[in-house]
Amino acid sequence: MTVLTDPEGTVIVTRIITYCLLFVASISLTYYTRQNARRQTIKSEMWQYVILTGIVGTIYAFTATAETVAAAEILTANTELVSAIRRVCQLFFIIFLALAMRELYYESPQKSDGLASQLPIESIRYIEAGFLIVVFIEFMVIILLGLVDIARIVQLAAAIAFTVYGVSFATGIKGAAMTQRTVLDTMLTYIIAVLLSAGGASAAEVGVVIGIQPAIVESVGIVLTIMSITFLLVLTTRLKQNVADVSV
């Protein structure tokens, strides 16, 4: 989302409440994902990526709140630095969730032939790690140099790319007969919803670049963020239920 040049009280309060909810949802996601990983409710390496998603989501919520407060001139802060960290965390929230779906897909016996059989998962992890480092450095440099419009365009491209990347793997697993009407099927449904809404919220910022009124961009971003939080809370509830079922 883009902070309005002259944010009104309603906008400030709405943003702060939204990001406080995201903060709570991200902490809950991290906690219950750790519990699922420890109890191996689903034997998969994807849990590590989901934990990273929760951690990054927590930082994203915190920095977004700080960015809002700084824009409203309630407290003094380095707005450019805070904004840079917020944008990176917002993007990596989507990236880590997408990588969790890739991990689960490669572990699935239903994965299709082709790339999955030609390129080992270890090689893909190294390629992705290198790519993420490059994205992080480039994104921070672009923002800190003050090239905000370019940063928004890069954010748009990356958000769309990784949203499609994650959703394609998730739908591939979800389409397998063995996952229908199961715990995994339910989890995948909400993960896809989180990816789509969070990806849309991240991509919405480019609207300012193409001349859409900031107030409209702000409203769309807030609505999509609230949607992603809602789906995240439902997913967390499902993860909590997984732990309870195993503990019985």
C-alpha positions in Angstrom: 0.0 0.0 0.0 1.0 3.6 -0.4 0.9 6.0 2.5 -1.1 9.0 1.5 0.8 12.3 1.3 -1.5 13.8 3.8 -3.1 10.9 5.6 -6.3 11.6 7.5 -7.1 10.2 10.9 -9.4 7.5 9.6 -6.7 6.2 7.2 -4.1 6.2 10.0 -6.4 4.3 12.4 -7.5 1.8 9.7 -3.9 1.1 8.7 -2.7 0.6 12.3 -5.6 -1.7 13.1 -5.0 -3.7 10.0 -1.3 -4.2 10.6 -1.9 -5.0 14.3 -4.1 -7.8 13.1 -1.5 -8.9 10.7 1.1 -8.8 13.5 -1.0 -11.1 15.6 -1.9 -13.4 12.7 1.8 -13.7 11.7 2.9 -14.6 15.2 0.1 -17.2 15.5 1.1 -18.6 12.2 4.7 -18.9 13.3 3.8 -20.6 16.6 1.4 -23.2 15.3 3.6 -24.0 12.3 6.4 -24.7 14.6 4.1 -27.0 16.6 3.1 -28.8 13.4 6.7 -29.2 12.3 7.7 -30.6 15.7 4.8 -33.1 15.7 5.1 -33.8 11.9 1.4 -33.5 11.3 2.5 -33.5 7.7 6.0 -34.8 7.0 7.4 -32.1 4.8 10.2 -29.5 4.7 7.6 -26.9 3.7 7.1 -26.1 7.4 10.4 -24.2 7.5 9.3 -21.9 4.7 5.9 -21.3 6.4 7.8 -20.4 9.6 9.8 -17.9 7.6 6.6 -16.5 6.2 5.3 -15.9 9.7 8.5 -14.2 10.8 8.7 -12.0 7.8 5.0 -11.2 8.1 5.6 -10.0 11.7 8.4 -7.7 10.6 6.2 -6.5 7.7 3.4 -5.6 10.0 5.7 -3.8 12.4 7.5 -1.8 9.8 4.2 -1.0 8.0 2.8 0.4 11.3 6.0 2.4 11.8 5.7 3.7 8.2 2.2 4.9 8.9 3.1 6.6 12.1 6.1 8.3 10.4 3.9 9.5 7.5 1.4 11.0 9.9 4.4 12.7 11.7 3.3 11.3 15.0 6.9 10.1 15.6 10.1 10.9 13.8 11.7 8.1 11.8 13.7 7.5 8.6 10.7 6.9 6.4 12.7 5.8 3.4 14.5 3.1 5.4 11.3 1.9 7.1 9.5 1.9 3.8 12.3 -0.1 2.2 12.2 -2.8 4.9 8.4 -2.9 4.7 8.4 -3.4 0.9 11.0 -6.2 1.1 9.2 -8.0 3.9 5.9 -7.6 2.1 7.4 -9.2 -1.0 9.2 -12.0 0.9 6.0 -12.9 2.7 4.7 -14.0 -0.6 8.0 -15.5 -1.8 8.4 -17.8 1.3 4.8 -19.0 1.1 5.3 -19.7 -2.6 8.5 -21.7 -1.8 6.6 -23.7 0.8 4.2 -24.8 -2.0 7.1 -25.6 -4.3 8.7 -27.7 -1.5 5.5 -29.6 -0.9 5.0 -30.2 -4.6 8.5 -31.7 -5.1 7.9 -34.0 -2.2 4.6 -35.2 -3.6 4.4 -38.5 -5.5 1.9 -36.8 -7.8 4.3 -34.3 -9.3 4.5 -34.3 -13.0 7.5 -35.3 -15.1 9.6 -32.7 -16.7 11.4 -30.1 -14.6 10.7 -32.0 -11.4 12.5 -35.0 -12.8 15.2 -33.2 -14.7 16.4 -30.8 -11.9 17.1 -32.1 -8.4 15.4 -30.2 -5.5 18.8 -29.4 -4.0 19.8 -27.5 -7.2 16.5 -25.6 -7.2 17.0 -24.5 -3.6 20.5 -23.1 -4.4 19.1 -21.3 -7.5 16.2 -19.8 -5.5 18.5 -18.8 -2.6 20.8 -17.0 -5.0 17.9 -15.3 -6.7 16.5 -14.2 -3.4 19.8 -12.6 -2.4 19.9 -10.7 -5.7 16.3 -9.5 -5.4 16.9 -8.4 -1.8 20.0 -6.4 -2.7 18.5 -4.8 -5.9 15.3 -4.0 -4.2 16.9 -2.3 -1.2 19.3 -0.3 -3.5 16.5 0.9 -5.7 14.4 2.1 -2.8 17.2 3.7 -0.9 18.3 5.6 -4.0 14.8 7.1 -4.0 13.6 5.4 -7.2 10.2 4.7 -5.7 8.3 4.3 -9.0 10.8 1.7 -10.2 10.6 -0.1 -6.9 6.8 -0.3 -7.3 7.2 -1.8 -10.8 9.7 -4.3 -9.6 7.4 -5.1 -6.7 4.5 -5.6 -9.1 6.5 -8.0 -11.3 7.9 -10.0 -8.4 4.5 -10.2 -6.6 2.7 -11.5 -9.7 5.5 -13.9 -10.6 5.8 -15.5 -7.1 2.0 -15.5 -6.6 1.6 -17.5 -9.8 4.6 -19.6 -8.9 3.1 -20.6 -5.5 -0.5 -21.0 -6.7 0.5 -23.2 -9.6 2.3 -25.6 -7.3 -0.5 -25.5 -4.7 -3.2 -26.2 -7.3 -1.1 -29.0 -8.8 -1.0 -30.8 -5.4 -4.6 -29.9 -4.7 -5.8 -31.4 -7.9 -4.4 -34.8 -7.0 -7.1 -37.3 -6.0 -5.4 -38.2 -2.7 -5.6 -34.7 -1.3 -9.3 -34.1 -1.9 -11.4 -33.6 1.2 -8.4 -34.0 3.5 -6.6 -31.7 6.0 -4.0 -30.9 3.3 -6.7 -30.0 0.8 -8.2 -27.5 3.3 -4.8 -26.0 4.1 -4.0 -25.6 0.4 -7.3 -23.9 -0.2 -6.5 -21.2 2.3 -2.8 -20.9 1.3 -3.9 -20.2 -2.3 -6.3 -17.6 -0.9 -3.6 -15.9 1.1 -1.2 -15.9 -1.8 -3.8 -14.3 -4.2 -4.9 -11.6 -1.7 -1.4 -10.8 -0.4 0.0 -10.8 -4.0 -2.8 -8.5 -5.1 -2.2 -6.1 -2.2 1.5 -5.9 -3.0 0.9 -5.4 -6.7 -1.7 -2.7 -6.1 0.9 -0.1 -5.3 1.8 0.3 -8.9 -1.5 2.0 -9.4 0.0 5.2 -8.2 2.6 5.0 -11.0 0.0 4.7 -13.7 -2.1 7.7 -12.4 -4.7 6.0 -10.2 -5.7 8.2 -7.3 -3.7 7.3 -4.2 -6.9 7.1 -2.1 -8.2 4.4 -4.4 -4.9 2.5 -4.3 -4.9 2.8 -0.5 -8.5 1.4 -0.2 -7.8 -1.5 -2.5 -4.6 -2.3 -0.7 -6.2 -2.2 2.7 -9.2 -4.4 1.6 -6.8 -7.0 0.0 -4.6 -7.0 3.1 -7.6 -7.6 5.4 -8.7 -10.4 3.2 -5.2 -12.0 3.4 -5.3 -11.6 7.2 -8.7 -13.3 7.4 -7.5 -16.3 5.3 -4.3 -16.4 7.4 -6.3 -16.6 10.6 -8.5 -19.5 9.2 -5.3 -21.3 8.1 -3.8 -20.8 11.5 -7.0 -22.3 13.1 -6.6 -25.3 10.8 -2.9 -25.7 11.9 -4.0 -25.4 15.6 -6.6 -28.2 15.0 -3.9 -30.3 13.4 -1.8 -30.1 16.6 -4.9 -30.9 18.7 -5.7 -34.0 16.6 -2.2 -35.3 16.9 -2.1 -34.7 20.7 -5.2 -36.7 21.4 
